[in-house]
Amino acid sequence: MRYQEERTFYRGFLIVFGVFATLIVLIGYWITSLNHGYLAWAQAILIIEEIAIIAIIWTFWRYRVTISGDFIIFGYGLLKKKVSLDDIVGVDAVKLTGRKIMNFGIFRKPNLSATVYAAFAENALKLAVRNDDNYIIASQSPRELAEIIRNHHKH
């Protein structure tokens, strides 16, 4: 059983963020280099900051929902969650109506006691997981995804 969908962030926004943040880091690096080595420790911090900028861009470049074998994997880059289909005890289609962070990212909905993985979509699927947190995952076709999960439990 296989399923995969992918959604990208506004890549132009990420590129502008990366260029702007890199320019700020380069200016800081240039200023610290004018001090004849007295601020070498600051240059190391700036290099670490540039690595963090690249990691943020790489992480949020693409949102994926994949069913492979007995697992559903969803999330962004390094921030993925892997849940066994056997541990899912409930599946419901829901609407993401909040405008928190442009309806993009990973955030908590305490009133639903769930962690939301959103990607500019209003359509989503609420997964109730045994002995774990509940998840709301954005999906372009939540009904198809719910059907695949339900069919897995029938077998």
KASULWO-V949739 format. One record per helix or strand. SS is the DSSP state (alpha for helix, beta for strand). FROM is the first residue (numbers start at 1). LEN is the number of residues. If there is no record, write none. Layout:
SS:FROM:LEN / SS:FROM:LEN
This chain:
beta:2:7 / alpha:11:23 / alpha:40:20 / beta:62:7 / beta:71:6 / beta:79:6 / alpha:85:3 / beta:88:8 / alpha:100:4 / beta:104:6 / alpha:110:3 / beta:114:6 / beta:123:7 / beta:134:5 / alpha:142:13
